[in-house]
């Protein structure tokens, strides 16, 4: 059963980290675990996360580095303070639902200095989860994805294309090129925004997952201060600068340009039925 769901887990990891990952099932007696790493680095040259059963209703997660990770560790040592802060915020978000330990480091001021760096987490499950596969997928969502996203931020993986600046091909089906806007379109910012605010619309309160099930991963992230209106580039704080919106509300706020409608203005439109 779990093997058939590995593609779903890998897709969720790619969406949250902005990088392609490899996922392998671990056989740990009668119960199963997972081993996850970045596909372009393999298991020896970068961070690796392992999920294993722990007791009847818990999973332990360990994130460390392969034995030949010198190059990626050097990349991490050059990460900007902004990258480090976002990575720490992602790890801190895990601590809201799991027990976190970073040996040799106190509090939130951890740094990856060498290949001995490790993050250990213990995630306890709700008693009502229907079966082991569901528990593993939940542990991936709550622990492994944000931890691997934190490592992706420190490594400096490129981020998704910004469709607003893509070149439109002259012929349908032709190739198009897109300019990458690194910071404001960062998938790790999106992930942290949804973990802080919840994956439901900040205006109409629609929860797509509860309505559409597996097809409900459609929530979008809105920039309260438009990227195009920034006088100069600045880091975004996912807690104060970003908000989740459903596709309808997101499109509606941008019907006014250059400054979009505020959430309060859109809510007023929804109440009166007209702008």
Secondary structure, DSSP 8 states (H G I E B T S, - for coil): -GGGGHHHHHHHHHHHHSS-EEEEEEEETTEEEEEEEETTTTTTSSEEEEEEEETTTEEEEEEEE-TT-HHHHHHHHT--HHHHHHHHHHHHHHTTTSEEE-TT--TT-----STT--EEEEEE--TT--SHHHHHHHHIIIIIHHHHHHHHHHHT------GGG----SSTT--------TTTT-HHHHHHHHHHH-SS-TTT---HHHHHGGG----EEEESS-GGG-SS-----TTTTEEEE-HHHHHHHTTS-SS---HHHHHHHHHHT--
